[in-house]
Amino acid sequence: MRRSIFLLSLVAVSLRAEDWPAEKVRRVEQAIEAERLRQQVVGLSVAIAENGMLRLTGGYGKADLENDVPAKPNTVYRLASISKPITAIAALQLAERGKLNLDAPVQSYVPSFPQKQWGVSLRDLLGHLGGIRHYQGTELDSTVHYTNVTEPLRIFAEDPLVHQPRSKYFYTTYGFNLIGAAVEAAAGTSFLTFLRENIFKPAGMVSIRADNQREIIRNRSRGYAKDKYGRIINTALADTSNKIPGGGLCSTVFDLIALANAYDSGVLLKRSSMRDMTQPQRLLDGKRTGYGLGWNVSPIAGRAAISHSGSQQGARTLLVLYPELKLSIVVMANSDHAVVNDFAAAILKALDTPSSA
């Protein structure tokens, strides 16, 4: 096991590094490694911040089995669906600036998207309530390479809505593709450029980028799965350029803990927007969902949380903020079978255990 505490110099947020006592660090790291071995996860990286201070970062297991490369804090993993709250933050930023009306029909910003049997707003899409379909057939394993965020809209543009908006919660990555296209149109610049200037730089995220399979990305992890016999194998191929706003970014635990700190500190959004993002959405029948606008607002490991997880070929990820504990945890694993919430639970249990020191 290896641990490194890294001092991040952020543009707008000071994410300070301060060691926990050695016994506390040992206890947490032992819990992480024990959980990794229990789940047979090939490799993962973890970052933990408390009270705005980076307390622990570590890499466990292997980032690349074939070449015997250890997982490290600066190992790059697919974010998978943790891309969604980033896209949601971008949409809320534009709404704050009067450039995006969350309650307007999505065609106000993406006129090429066909009208449907019901109107769909960006707010509906941000809460997975818009009725846009999810993957079908072999789309999850797509190896088609797209060069912008609007081309992939063709995958689902002609399909009818699967339900009336707000009549039910239906998780959909394609809905966030549509939000990304609206962000790009409202911003008047490319989606990734807007993210870079308005989220990544202010938060001090230095490694995050599109998960481009054609480019050389230093420290990128390999991905692994289990076959039907329980053997570790290389994960299925996938080109995530078909869903950059909903699941096509890659980065490190350093970047995600910086994102958590910048968000929690109010650097990225006004407090009123943050409250909107973390309010459970309501269905037409008045029932609440467990999702806000780009954030999951259901408990994680028995504690009130603001979070998002990700599941993709060669990646299982979790970003969770525990407001009552003033604690943020990032877990990024390179194994399809990893249960990342269990790592958060193991960490919380270790932190609750009284120190013998």
Secondary structure, DSSP 8 states (H G I E B T S, - for coil): -EE----EE-SS-EEEE----HHHHHHHHHHHHHHHHHHT-SEEEEEEEETTEEEEEEEEEEEETTTTEE--TT-BEE-GGGHHHHHHHHHHHHHHTTS--TTSBGGGT-TTS---SS--BHHHHHTT-S------TTGGG-----SSSSGGGGGTTTS--SS-TTSS----HHHHHHHHHHHHHHHTS-HHHHHIIIIIHHHT--S-EE--TTS--TTB---EEE-TTS-EEE-----GGGGHHHH-EEE-HHHHHHHHHHHHTTSSS-HHHHHHHTS--B-TTS-B-SB-SSSB-S-BTTB--EEEEEEETTEEEEEEEETTTTEEEEEEESBTT--HHHHHHHHHHHHHS----
